[in-house]
Amino acid sequence: MNFEYSEEQKLLKESIERWAQDNYSFDQRNASMNNDVGYSAEHYATFAELGWLSVPFAEDNGGYGGGVIDLAAIMEEFGRALVVEPVFANMVMFGGLLEQSNHAQLKAELIPQVIDGSLMGGAALYEAQARFDLSNIATTAKADGEHYAITGTKSVVLNGASAQKLIVLARTSGEQRDEAGLSLFLIDADAAGVSINRYPLMDGQQVADVSFDNASGVLISELGEAYGLVSRCMDRAQVALCAEAVGIMEVLNRATVEYTKTRKQFGVPISTFQALQHRMVDMFMSFEQAKSMLVGTLCELSDPETSAHDAQKMLAALRTLIAKTGKHIGDEAIQLHGGMGMTEEMSVGHYVRRLMMINLMFGDQGFYQKRFNQLAYQN
Amino acid sequence: MDNRFSSADLEFQQEVRAFFASEFTDEIKELIATSEETKAPAVKWQKILHKKGWVAPDWPEKFGGTGWSPVQKYIFESERCLAGAPDVVPFGLRMVGPVIFTFGNDEQQQRFLPRILESEDWWCQGYSEPGAGSDLAALQTKAVRDGDDYIVNGAKIWTTYAQHADWIFCLVRTGNFEKRQQGISFLLIDMNSDGIQVNPIHTIDNHHSLNEVVFENVRVPVENLIGVENQGWTYAKALLAHERTSIAGVADSKRWLMDIKEIAKQQSNADGTLFDDPLIQQRFSDIEIELMALEFMELRVLAKLSSGETPGPESSLLKIKGTEIQQALQELRMQVIGAYSGSLRIDQFNNDLQQQGSYARKEYMYGRAATIYGGSNEVQRNVIAKAVLGL
């Protein structure tokens, strides 16, 4: 039994931490975010050079061959540094879907480009009417010679503003809420019939709602069998987001404790007030719960003996707890920073908004808790 | 990173499971579940554990303990709770025993330890006083040297099961120093000594467990002093972290959760059983998810212990969260049972649900103490603020 990252994983984490210390101060990070695309292409290229973007990909595909624990290790560190570069959107989502694809030729061509940072992609999965339901898909794909013609609208496509290619979940058969009959397509973002309506999210990401009007796409999954494939990719995505959230929570707690030690009121540092101390202890406790649940989930997911049902149950529990503890820590961090917590110039509000965004992605607390109840309590 | 047990540990788990299956009989289960009495059922069960050599998992082998690793202790606890077996009464086995084998002399070890293992002596803890609760170092009970004796005067309070006890281990003041913690000694006192009076304190669980113990010129032989005079605080403190870790009661809470689910499945509701109710399910998962996290938190502490680190302020964290979860479960148990949860006596019931209700009431009411004893949860927060956050 061992709940620490391995020496190799620690080295990986340290390399990100060191880079961030030298190149990614809060001001430098904001400068990246305020670029037109919402991140620094230069930094992103550096991530590729340092090999970080290869971590979750199989060795056969030119990757480092990392498992969920390796992925969590780097995402926790990206969370600490509050990295705005689209690592999650491009490496975990777009790259993750590609890796699950059965289209050998496209995989061989594109995954190396995701790893070397030259290709930007987006996963166009969810739709506005579906909220967090991945089977509720109205976008359709109709065979048109070798290709398919895709029609429909996807919401909050991460990296949507910069993506050169999109992976789109569309219905090739069945009713709107069926899990069967869904397929995945690769579409060039500049193809005819694709319109991209970009907008920023509160965490600085530049995303897009993307409409397809008979846009031409290549089938990259088994026809009608994409739901399971996307779900497998989403499992890793959940772990990545939760690890990022844990990194963020740790920074928020540290920043809050440090701030209360320097802020004086009534002639003394406000950290001397017991009312505030106990609130910070509760924040610390929330963090320890979140971290413990993450570590526990990583162990369960890496254990080949864990059943698919139990793995889903753990993930649902993890996301529920991350949402709950994340809200607690985020709210308290702002409150304990007082008026300063309301300002753009303090990092705390930026960390909180990223944390909030994570807890809105693919499902919120209620969504995951309901899922946990279904998995745990309904046989 | 992995949470798997070694094959040796898995074998051990089977051995423990088999033991509970054969030795924790229906007869003893029934005795514990339906008895208003505390001592006789506990002693009976502890003697069975002792016969197997498993009554003192925290003790080294040379003193009659099991010498188990932290992981083995965890497995034993989990299996005990799965079987629904009670924990041992902690005062002798968990509290004074470790003080005696760590800081006592040979004579004291030979005199007291075997009788604790055999449940021949029943111990109680004399720490808190009317004027010294969370601020334990404020204690005033005095022990003044007179020849080969100390003469003890003062009062201890919240003394659990003092009415059954043969011995009490006390923190007493033997000196006055600028630092209050320095003048405290650790003294073992025979409850049959002249000058001791036990006054019952009636508590909101309608059960007599707490007492005030008054000492009036009680003579205690100097040979009953543990370690060095005025160093008692150090001995007591060394074992507090230990106590707090076990207070988290993760395995017990898991068992309770299982039991409460079963009760909810027996209760009918408009659309099936009470357990089908989405609001009840949400209440369950609010607690269950936190309990899952707490278990991993405990395992993380355990893994550190296994690699030779000592438990630090994490034990305060486990204490706070563990007792909060216990209380949430006690509330849920009453909620699920309904009006029968008001039933007063556990030994007078018309049906199973009423018996369960009485148990639920007792657990809930006594359970209020969990966030108070062992250092109140507010004091634990002070500990974490200082030690972990540097506040």
Interface residues (C-beta under 8 A of the other chain):
Chain A: M1 N2 F3 E4 Y5 S6 I69 V257 T260 K261 S271 T272 Q274 Q277 H278 M280 V281 D282 F284 M285 E288 Q289 A290 S292 M293 V295 G296 L298 C299 E300 S302 D303 M314 A317 T320 L321 Q369 F372 N373 A376 Y377
Chain B: M1 D2 N3 R4 F5 V71 F275 P278 Q281 Q282 F284 S285 D286 E288 I289 E290 M292 A293 L294 E295 F296 M297 L299 R300 L302 A303 S306 E314 L317 I320 K321 E378 R381 N382 I384 A385 V388 L389 G390 L391
